[in-house]
Amino acid sequence: RHVHARGAVLCLPAVIDRQTIVFRTFVPGGALESTGFGTTGPGEDAEVLDPQILLMPLAAFDAQGNRIGYGAGHYDRAIARLADKGIRPLLIGFAFSVQEVEHVPAQAHDRPLDAIVTETGYREFGTMKEG
């Protein structure tokens, strides 16, 4: 509500199928419906957006900002689709500090997080930290 009140356009992920998520416009207090695979989000009538910031859940992360999601690859494919459009959203993970591990194996296509939010605070990685 705070960022929406200041003019931000919000969106939530909607699982389209086992391979695809899209990001649909969300207005705080707006109706949510089942979007499949145990998730809820804005309905099919909501506008699909290309987000500038992605807030992502994850299973594990390391000090370099590498992450492990929940295994379906939805966010990896969404990030790749955005990159194909020339869009590089800010990637911020949400986790508990106990989910930090020494090393997450990263592949060439994996894009590390720009930042992480845990119960202990906000931490930036890579170019954000340097800049």
DAKA-V928365 format. One record per backbone hydrogen bond with DSSP energy under -0.5 kcal/mol. NH is the residue of the N-H (numbers start at 0). CO is the residue of the C=O. Records with the same first field share a line. If there is no record, write none. Layout:
NH=CO ; CO
This chain:
4=0
5=1
6=3
7=2
9=7 ; 25
11=23
13=21
15=13 ; 19
16=19
21=13
22=48
23=11 ; 21
24=46
25=9
29=26
32=40
34=38
35=38
38=35
40=32
45=42
48=22
50=48
53=89
54=52
55=53 ; 91
57=93
58=67
59=67
60=98
61=65
64=61
67=59
76=72
77=73
78=74
79=75
80=76
81=77
82=78
83=79
84=80 ; 81
85=82
86=81
88=86
89=51
91=53 ; 89
92=114
93=55
94=116
98=95
99=96
100=60
104=102
109=106
111=109
112=64
113=90
114=90
115=122
116=92
117=120
120=117
122=115
124=113
127=124
128=124
129=125
130=126
